[in-house]
């Protein structure tokens, strides 16, 4: 009996250690706090994020990335008060990676422009252009006849930065809305936590999150135009 109890404790400790290692170096759960990525992701969806991006695996156009607030994108939010026991339980679950962190300092958007890209909107058909090529975006939530953006822009993405936009283009305060701020609306690659690759909750929405290579494969590199 004592041997069984000892083995059970060892297994439990190993499971916790493995969960912590996975959360620290490989995967982390996040929840969706807003409607900016509808209908791809909706409020209170849970996603798994690959933490190997961008340090070991590069970012591609179309990736859905979680990133820290570059500065001033999010309002200051006071977290709701919790009882001591609830805070302890939630903290323990978040610590080992079994519960998404309750953070008010992270955003999730789709990467549209990589360093060096010229991104603009819109052409006569209401499309976004990347390095002069108009793209069709099947993941967007739009009303009939709406352009891919309600506001025009024409930017060149600086080295080490990204241009990101929400799939719900008319309800997403993304790069477009922060062009007049010090960062110009660009997200530093260093602020990227990882790439969301799996919608794992609720189960009836379980799906892998693609980056739509067919949309971006034909985009020319900026150097091809110079």
Secondary structure, 3 states (H helix, E strand, C coil): CHHHHHHHHHHHHHHHHHHHHHHHHCEEEEECCCCCCCCCCCCCCEEEEECCECCCECCCCCCEEEEECCCCCCCCCCCCCCCHHHHHHHHHHHHCCCCCCCCCCEEEEEEEECCCCEEEECCCCCCEEECCEEECCCCCCCCCCCCCCCCCEEEECCCCEEEEECCCHHHCCCHHHHCCCCCCCCEEHHHEEEEEEEEEECHHHCEECCCCHHHHCCCCCHHHHC
